[in-house]
Structures are given as C-alpha cells and as structure tokens.
Amino acid sequence: MNNVNRILSLITNVALGFLLMSCNAKNIAAPVTVESSSTRSPSSTVSQTQIIPTNTQQNLVDPVENRCVKTVPIEWFSLDVNGFLLMYSVDPYVPYLSDLLNSNKKELRFEPGIAPYDIIVSPDRKLVAMTMSTIAPPSQTTKLLIADTAGVTQKEFVWKSEWGRIAAWLDNHRVLIAKQADLQLSIYNPETVILLDINTGQGVEIQATYPDLNHVEYVNWNLINYMYSPDFTRVLYPTSRVDPGYVNYVALWDIANEQVLATLPVELSETSLPQWSPDGSRVLISGLASKPGEKSSAWRGQELFTIDANGKVTRLTHFTDYYPGNITIEDYTWSPDGQNIAFWLQTEQMNDPQLVTFNVSSGKAINHCISALPFHSASRPIWSPLGDYLVIDHPKPGTDVSQTLLMNISQNAVTQIGESVTPVGWMVP
C-alpha cells in the first residue's frame, strides 16, 4: 500500500509540474505596459524611477526574423514613388531635390555665393528650413530661409546675433533655434531655446527650468538636450541622476502642471534621439532593461519603449530576454502611420549593426540583412510619405564611400540611388 501511495504522489507531482509549465509558457509573450503614478514638484529632485517592466521567463523564440533583401536594378521598381528626396552632395556642398527613379535633380541655389547648412524638413514634408550664409567678402550675411519643393522661398528672416543654429521643427509653422551663448566660441546655451513662428516672424525665448536637467556635453538632441512634444505641452529631458555603472535617466515633464510624469533609465547618445510619434501622442526612446531574474541595476542592453502624454511607459521589444550580452538600438524612426519603426540593431551575435523594421501591433521584428560598420557610420532611416519605402545611407562595403539605398518594404528589395550624398528628408509637393 505504501508503494502505491508513493506512485500516486509521484504522478500527481508530475502532472502539477506540467500544468505550471503550461501556465508560465502562456505568460512569456504577454504585453508589458506600466503606468507611472509618480509626480514631482518643480523644486523637488528627480531621484526615483518606476520599475522597468520585463518578462519574468526566458523567451525561447528568436524575436527577430531574418528576411534578407534582394538587390535589383532601379528599373525593377515601379514608378509610383511619391514625392522628392532631399539630399545634398558633399563636394561641392549643394542641396538638391531628386525624384529618385527618373534621376531628375533640382538644385536649391537661391543666390550666388550662398552656402546652405542646417537643412531640416518640416513634419508635413512640404517645407524645408535652411540657414544660408554669403561666402564672398566684404561682409558675411546670414539668413533663415523657408522653401518649398519647387525651390521657391516662402519665408525669409535675417539671422539674429543671439541665434545659434536651427535645432528642429516643433510643428509645421514653428521652428526651434538653439540660442548662442558665446558668439566667439559658437557655444549653444542648453538652457534657452528660441521658438520662432514662421507665419508671424515672432520669436519667443523658452527657459528650460526643469528639475535636475542634465547638461551633459555628449548628448546632442538636435543641439539642445531636451525634446518638446509637437503641441508644446510635454518635454523629455535627461536628468542629472546617474546610477552605479553610469546609467542615466530621462524624465517626461508636464509643462502646464509642472510635474514629472515618468522616468526611464537610458544610455545617452545623439544616435538615441527620442522621436515623437506622428500624431504626437507618445515619444519613442531606447531605454535600458535588465535580464529576467536579475536585479534592476543589472542593465544588459537597450529596448524600445514609448511614453505617452499621461506618463504611461510601454516596452515594445524584448531582445534582452533572448540574446545574451549587450544589445544596442540606435537611429530609430517612426513610419508615417505610427505602426512601424525602423532602426539599427546590434547584438553580440551580429558582426555588424543590422537594419531592422518592427511592427508595433504584432511585435514582429525583421532583420533585412543590411549592415552598417561601424556604429555612427549609418544615418537614421528615412520613410517615404506612404510608408512603403525606406531610404538608407551607409558605407559601401569595402570602401570609404557612402551609398544611398532605396528599399521597397513589401517587396523586400533594394537598389542604389546615389553615392557620396547625404539624404535629409522625403518631401511632397
């Protein structure tokens, strides 16, 4: 009888073990969303952060599908590519618009002896802001020009002495200009930004008086160390909090109510530039995550997160749950509909950073086998207006020459459209 009882007990324990394994397996791919409830007064110190959401079980499924592109001649592409690609050549430095497939180019030359720089496309892709300076003596004249896709100047402003450089477009009619703190040394004041309305010509100085704003020199988020939402109600900025291991934090600040809505551990760099979604509802950033089962301070690599306007943090990717070693995600950018993200991913199992597209709804990541070597040598991918094409600029293998590729996403095919040029943005008439 004792032997029978022992056998029944063993069978019961085994069955229970399989049941627990089944329940855990169902929880592996569960979406992780955390709402932050922490708030801070303007005078308080940002010293706390929410717990970073992560899976509690090892994910046994490779989160990245390898789907290598095929290289095709440009004639293989259909003639339905919408808009114009804004690029500039390096030698000589001349910006121009290209219709891509027909190789028709329109140089943006407004006046003889004028050199453009800080070329930035508006969010609706219809305008481009440029700084133009005369080269010829006896005096240097600098202007801020706003032009359309026909190369016609729509607005022109005389450059003011306190203006540093164009930082970014806030929306389709306001431009952020980094203030120049030292005119001789060309040092930009990280605590002040000028918001210029191109319709009225009025500029307003904005003081960045956010708690624990960290002015670290190696962070270059469009020349200023913070990112405003398009409606100018939120700002994301790096804080002065640094954990052991030199882990930095960013904070999302509610401008009207003067409170911190969320914080997130990050690895600060100019290639980790936060990106507000096309509808302005959330900001995309690569944050740090720890390995399942490890302490939260044991950061292992980067994952993609979003923080919405209410401070809710959502973890999008789970690469660190699968790949051992460090994970790096850089130069990420939204598709026009906010449903997909393109970025450069590198794991310790990859020889070089790889171009990956990620679907936000399905959580599916695809490696297209386009390499960049080394990091910082490839630029941020540029989406077409309809989200069906990508433009990638990176070094040509075996050379020191850059090449520009046009990628048809649905066909998973690429063709070269340029060499020794830098793509800036994709514009529409």
C-alpha positions in Angstrom: 0.0 0.0 0.0 2.9 2.4 0.8 4.4 1.8 -2.6 1.0 2.5 -4.3 0.7 5.8 -2.3 4.2 6.8 -3.4 3.4 6.1 -7.0 0.2 8.1 -6.9 2.0 11.0 -5.2 4.7 11.0 -7.9 2.1 11.0 -10.7 0.3 13.9 -9.0 3.5 16.0 -8.7 4.5 15.4 -12.3 1.0 16.4 -13.6 1.1 19.5 -11.4 4.6 20.4 -12.8 3.3 20.2 -16.4 0.4 22.4 -15.5 2.6 25.1 -14.1 4.9 24.9 -17.1 1.9 25.4 -19.4 0.7 28.4 -17.4 4.2 30.0 -17.5 4.5 29.4 -21.2 1.3 31.4 -21.8 2.8 34.4 -19.9 6.0 34.6 -21.9 4.7 36.8 -24.7 2.3 38.8 -22.7 2.4 42.6 -23.5 4.1 44.7 -20.8 2.5 48.1 -20.0 3.2 50.1 -16.9 1.5 53.3 -15.9 3.6 55.7 -13.9 2.0 57.5 -11.0 5.0 59.4 -9.7 4.9 63.2 -9.7 7.4 65.8 -8.6 7.1 69.5 -7.7 9.2 71.9 -9.7 11.6 72.3 -6.7 12.0 68.6 -6.0 14.7 66.3 -7.1 14.1 63.5 -9.7 15.5 60.7 -7.6 13.0 57.9 -8.2 12.1 55.9 -11.2 9.4 53.4 -12.0 10.4 49.7 -12.1 11.4 48.7 -15.7 8.8 46.2 -17.0 10.3 43.0 -18.3 9.3 39.4 -18.8 9.8 37.0 -16.0 10.6 34.0 -18.1 13.3 33.3 -20.7 11.9 33.8 -24.2 12.9 30.7 -26.2 11.7 32.1 -29.5 14.1 34.3 -31.5 12.4 37.7 -31.6 14.0 38.7 -34.9 13.2 37.1 -38.2 15.9 37.2 -40.8 14.5 38.2 -44.2 17.4 39.4 -46.3 16.7 41.9 -49.1 17.4 41.2 -52.7 19.3 43.8 -54.8 17.6 44.8 -58.0 18.2 47.3 -60.8 16.4 50.6 -60.4 14.2 49.7 -63.5 12.7 46.9 -61.4 10.9 49.4 -59.2 7.5 50.7 -60.2 7.1 54.4 -60.9 4.7 55.1 -58.0 7.3 56.5 -55.7 5.6 59.6 -54.3 7.4 62.9 -53.6 11.0 64.1 -53.8 14.1 63.0 -51.8 16.0 66.0 -50.4 19.8 65.3 -50.4 23.0 67.2 -50.5 26.3 66.4 -52.2 29.5 66.6 -50.1 31.8 68.0 -52.7 30.6 70.5 -53.7 28.2 71.1 -50.9 24.9 71.6 -52.7 21.4 70.6 -51.6 19.0 69.3 -54.3 15.7 67.5 -54.7 15.6 64.3 -56.6 12.6 62.4 -58.0 14.5 59.2 -57.4 13.6 57.0 -60.3 14.0 59.4 -63.1 17.2 60.8 -61.7 15.9 64.4 -62.2 17.6 66.8 -59.9 16.7 70.3 -58.9 19.5 72.2 -57.1 18.4 74.5 -54.3 20.6 77.5 -55.2 18.9 80.8 -54.2 21.7 83.3 -54.6 25.3 83.2 -56.0 27.9 82.7 -53.3 25.4 81.3 -50.8 26.2 78.2 -48.8 23.3 76.4 -47.1 23.5 74.4 -43.9 21.2 73.0 -41.1 18.8 71.7 -43.7 15.7 70.3 -41.9 12.4 69.1 -43.4 9.1 70.1 -41.8 6.9 67.3 -40.3 4.3 67.6 -43.1 7.2 67.3 -45.6 6.2 70.3 -47.5 8.8 72.9 -46.4 12.5 72.9 -45.7 14.3 75.3 -43.3 17.8 76.2 -44.2 20.5 78.6 -42.9 22.1 80.5 -45.8 25.3 82.5 -45.5 27.2 84.5 -48.1 30.8 83.4 -48.6 32.1 86.4 -50.5 33.6 89.4 -48.7 33.4 92.1 -47.6 30.8 91.0 -45.1 29.0 87.8 -44.2 25.2 87.8 -44.3 23.2 85.0 -42.8 19.5 84.3 -43.4 17.0 81.7 -42.4 15.1 80.6 -45.5 11.9 78.5 -45.7 11.5 76.9 -49.1 9.0 74.5 -50.8 9.6 71.5 -53.0 9.7 73.8 -56.1 12.8 75.5 -54.6 10.8 78.7 -54.1 11.4 80.8 -50.9 8.3 81.1 -48.9 9.7 83.0 -45.9 13.0 84.8 -45.3 14.4 86.0 -41.9 17.6 88.0 -41.2 19.7 85.9 -38.8 19.9 87.5 -35.4 23.1 87.6 -33.4 21.7 85.6 -30.5 20.6 82.8 -32.8 22.9 79.8 -32.8 21.6 77.1 -35.2 18.3 75.6 -36.3 17.6 72.7 -33.9 14.3 71.3 -35.2 10.8 71.9 -36.4 8.3 71.8 -33.5 5.3 71.6 -35.8 4.6 72.8 -39.4 4.8 76.5 -38.5 7.2 76.8 -35.6 11.0 76.3 -35.6 13.2 75.7 -32.6 16.5 77.6 -32.7 19.4 76.9 -30.3 20.5 80.1 -28.6 24.1 81.1 -29.0 25.6 81.8 -25.5 29.1 82.6 -26.7 29.3 84.3 -30.1 33.1 83.8 -30.4 33.3 80.2 -29.4 30.0 79.1 -31.0 28.7 77.6 -27.8 25.0 77.0 -27.6 23.1 77.7 -24.4 21.3 74.4 -23.4 19.0 76.3 -21.0 17.4 78.6 -23.6 15.7 77.8 -26.9 14.0 80.3 -29.3 10.7 79.3 -30.7 10.1 81.1 -34.0 6.7 81.3 -35.6 7.4 81.4 -39.4 4.0 82.8 -40.2 4.3 85.9 -37.9 8.1 86.1 -37.6 7.7 86.4 -33.8 10.3 84.5 -31.7 9.9 83.6 -28.0 12.7 82.5 -25.7 11.9 79.4 -23.7 13.8 78.8 -20.5 14.5 75.2 -19.6 14.0 75.3 -15.9 13.1 71.6 -15.4 14.2 69.8 -12.2 17.6 68.2 -12.5 18.1 68.9 -16.2 21.4 67.4 -17.0 23.6 69.4 -19.4 26.0 66.7 -20.5 28.2 67.5 -23.5 27.9 64.2 -25.2 24.1 64.4 -25.6 23.2 66.2 -28.8 19.5 66.0 -29.2 19.2 68.5 -32.1 21.7 70.8 -30.4 19.5 71.0 -27.3 19.3 68.5 -24.5 15.5 68.1 -24.5 12.7 67.1 -26.8 9.3 69.0 -26.9 6.1 67.4 -27.9 4.5 68.9 -31.1 1.8 70.6 -29.0 4.4 72.0 -26.6 2.7 70.5 -23.6 5.4 67.9 -22.7 9.2 67.8 -22.7 11.5 64.8 -22.4 14.9 65.6 -21.0 18.0 63.8 -19.4 18.2 64.2 -15.7 21.3 64.6 -13.5 20.6 61.3 -11.8 23.3 58.7 -12.5 23.2 55.2 -11.0 26.3 53.0 -10.5 27.5 51.9 -13.9 26.9 55.4 -15.3 23.2 54.7 -16.0 21.4 57.9 -16.9 17.7 58.7 -16.7 15.3 60.7 -18.8 12.1 62.4 -17.4 8.9 63.4 -19.1 7.7 66.8 -17.8 4.2 68.2 -17.8 4.8 71.9 -18.7 1.5 73.3 -17.6 1.2 71.3 -14.3 4.9 71.4 -13.6 5.3 67.7 -12.7 7.3 64.7 -13.7 5.1 62.1 -15.3 7.6 59.3 -15.9 11.3 58.4 -15.8 13.3 55.8 -17.6 16.9 54.6 -17.5 18.8 55.1 -20.8 22.2 55.2 -22.4 22.5 58.8 -23.6 23.9 59.5 -27.1 23.0 61.6 -30.1 22.1 58.4 -32.0 19.5 57.7 -29.4 17.5 60.7 -30.3 13.9 60.4 -28.9 11.2 60.5 -31.6 7.7 61.8 -31.0 5.1 59.7 -32.9 3.5 61.3 -36.0 0.3 62.1 -34.0 2.3 63.5 -31.1 0.7 61.1 -28.6 3.8 59.3 -27.4 7.6 59.5 -27.6 9.8 56.7 -28.7 13.1 56.1 -26.9 15.6 53.3 -26.4 15.7 52.5 -22.7 17.7 50.1 -20.6 16.3 46.7 -19.4 17.7 44.1 -17.1 17.8 40.4 -17.6 14.9 38.4 -16.2 15.7 37.3 -12.7 18.5 39.8 -12.2 18.3 42.9 -10.1 17.0 46.1 -11.8 20.5 47.6 -11.6 22.0 44.9 -13.8 21.3 46.6 -17.0 22.1 44.4 -20.0 21.1 46.4 -23.1 18.6 48.6 -24.9 15.0 48.0 -25.7 12.4 50.2 -27.4 9.9 52.0 -25.1 7.2 54.5 -25.6 6.0 57.1 -23.1 2.6 58.6 -23.7 1.4 62.1 -22.7 0.0 60.7 -19.4 3.3 59.1 -18.4 2.4 55.5 -19.3 5.5 53.6 -20.2 5.2 50.6 -22.7 8.0 48.3 -23.5 7.9 47.4 -27.2 10.8 45.0 -27.7 12.2 42.0 -25.7 15.6 41.4 -27.3 17.4 41.2 -24.0 15.2 38.3 -23.0 16.6 36.2 -25.8 20.1 37.4 -26.8 22.9 37.1 -24.3 25.3 40.0 -23.8 24.7 43.6 -24.7 22.0 44.9 -27.1 22.3 48.3 -28.9 19.4 50.0 -30.7 20.1 53.3 -32.4 18.8 55.8 -35.1 15.2 54.7 -34.7 12.4 56.4 -36.6 8.6 56.1 -36.9 6.7 55.2 -40.1 4.2 58.0 -41.2 1.2 56.0 -39.7 3.0 55.2 -36.4 2.6 51.5 -37.0 6.2 50.6 -37.8 9.7 51.6 -36.6 13.0 51.3 -38.5 16.3 51.2 -36.6 19.8 49.7 -36.4 20.2 46.7 -34.1 23.3 45.1 -32.9 23.7 42.1 -30.6 26.9 40.3 -29.6 25.9 37.5 -32.1 25.9 40.0 -35.0 29.1 41.1 -36.6 27.7 44.5 -37.6 24.6 46.6 -36.8 21.6 45.4 -38.9 18.7 47.3 -40.4 15.5 46.1 -38.6 11.9 47.0 -39.1 9.5 46.5 -36.2 5.7 46.3 -36.3 4.2 47.9 -33.1 0.9 46.0 -33.2 2.3 42.5 -33.8 5.6 42.9 -32.1 7.3 41.3 -35.1 10.9 42.4 -35.9 12.5 41.7 -39.3 16.2 41.8 -40.0 16.8 42.9 -43.6 20.5 42.0 -43.6 21.7 45.5 -44.5 24.8 46.1 -42.4 26.4 49.3 -41.1 30.0 49.2 -40.0 30.8 50.6 -37.6 28.1 52.3 -35.5 27.5 56.0 -36.2 28.5 55.5 -39.8 24.9 54.8 -40.9 22.2 57.5 -40.7 18.7 57.4 -39.5 16.4 55.6 -42.0 14.0 57.9 -43.9 10.4 56.7 -44.6 8.5 57.6 -47.7 5.3 59.6 -47.2 3.2 56.5 -47.6 5.5 54.3 -45.5 6.1 51.9 -48.4 9.8 52.8 -49.0 12.9 53.4 -46.9 16.0 55.4 -47.8 19.1 54.1 -46.1 22.5 55.8 -46.2 25.5 53.8 -45.1 29.1 53.0 -46.1 29.6 50.9 -49.2 31.2 47.6 -48.3 34.9 47.5 -48.8 35.2 51.3 -49.5 35.2 54.6 -47.6 32.4 55.9 -49.9 28.8 56.2 -48.7 26.0 54.8 -50.7 22.3 55.6 -50.6 19.8 52.8 -51.0 16.1 52.8 -51.8 14.2 49.9 -50.3 10.8 48.6 -51.3 9.5 47.2 -48.0 6.7 45.0 -49.3 8.9 43.5 -52.0 12.0 43.4 -49.6 14.2 44.7 -52.4 16.8 47.5 -52.6 18.5 49.5 -55.3 21.3 52.0 -55.1 20.2 55.6 -55.9 23.3 57.6 -55.0 26.9 57.7 -53.8 28.7 60.3 -51.7 25.5 62.1 -51.0 23.5 62.5 -47.7 19.7 62.1 -47.7 18.0 64.7 -45.5 14.3 64.0 -45.8 11.4 62.9 -48.1 9.3 65.8 -49.3 5.9 66.1 -51.0 4.5 68.9 -53.2 
